[in-house]
């Protein structure tokens, strides 16, 4: 890809990050509500440390998936039709736009994941012995959710019944990410279980990237 492509993608990413800096939606809305969701779990199951340790990793990634997808889709849908038309008239490559939006959303979701991970450790007393895998799991999860949300938002903007299709698209593709993230961290041992789940996450991320690139131009033409 040319330097011009990456300049466009980085410009789109900076624009979206500037929007977040001014709105503070992730910092002041998504993160507090995610922390509250994690806090409600001990209240629901009782203060049983064994139970909290056993379900803590799963609950962490359920919260990350739910709030992450909502954040990604919402960030894509904040543009008005007039703004989308202006971007098209400026000659921004739709693939660069998809890439830039995914990059910005992935950065925000990674921050969200790190904060939620710290909250989960503090609340649930999680065993950190397998959390070295988080160095790979968290970025893959953030990138996958960002691609999924950006793609879903583009479909919603291009199809009259788009918003109704978003859950049908998001749910089946978010499940492999959820399973891969939790199982990679929990299946510690020498049986290669970690690697197989990690490979699943990589495949999902690559498939979403390929679909996003292939459909970027056709979806822009139908807006």
Secondary structure, 3 states (H helix, E strand, C coil): CCHHHHHHHHHHHHHHHHHHHHHCHHHHHHHHHHHHHHHHHHHHHCCCHHHHHHHHHHHHHHHHHHHHHHHHHHHHCCCCHHHHHHHHHCCCCHHHHHHHHHHHHHHHHHHHHHHHHHHHHHHHCCCCCCHHHHHHHHHHHHHHHHHHHHHHHHHHHHCCCHHHHHHHHHHHHHHHHHHHHHHHHHCCCCCCHHHHHHHHHHHHHHHHHHHHHHHHHHHHHCC
